[in-house]
Structure formats: structure tokens, C-alpha cells
Amino acid sequence: MSQHETEWPLWEVFIRARGGLDHRHCGSLRAPDAEMALMNARDAYTRRGEGHSIWVVKASDIVASNPDDKGSFYDPADDKVYRHPSFYQLPDEVDHM
């Protein structure tokens, strides 16, 4: 077996701060499985108790758009102006949009 075949999978780590609404990418790590990745992420990225929730995602499972294709990828949405937030008022109770 080559070294590549015996290497643990790469996991991407996302942390949600105590008062935050969204998870933010904070780094990557290698672990043999999701449980160990979660524990290693806790130990490596929340040493000062700053995390409220942790997500770990196998890097190989992430599908992303290519930044170089930005123009052609987003062009179809440009003609849908009704999606722009200028066509409606948010209620006062909604303060995190």
C-alpha cells in the first residue's frame, strides 16, 4: 500500500460561535472517522470554549462552484429581479436577515 492509501481522510471543520447564527469554516484536519474528527475538531479549534456547535464534513463530499466560472454560473439569476430584497418589507421581529 502507498502512503496515500493509508492516509486518513481530510475533514473540513465549521464552528458556530455562542451567539452566532452561522457556522464558519475554521480549518481542516485528518481523522479516521466522523466521531474522531469531531473530537479532534473540539480539541483543536475550541480550546477556549468559543464554540457552541461543530460540524465536520469529509472534504471529498463537498461540492463547490469554481470561482473562475462566476459569470456564467450566476448569470441565470440576474434576470430574476423579484428575488432581490427590495420588493418587500421585513417585519420588525426579523432582525437577522
Secondary structure, DSSP 8 states (H G I E B T S, - for coil): --HHHHS--EEEEEEEETT-SSEEEEEEEE-SSHHHHHHHHHHHH-TTS-EEEEEEEEGGG-----GGGHHHHHHHHHT-GGGSGGGS---TT----
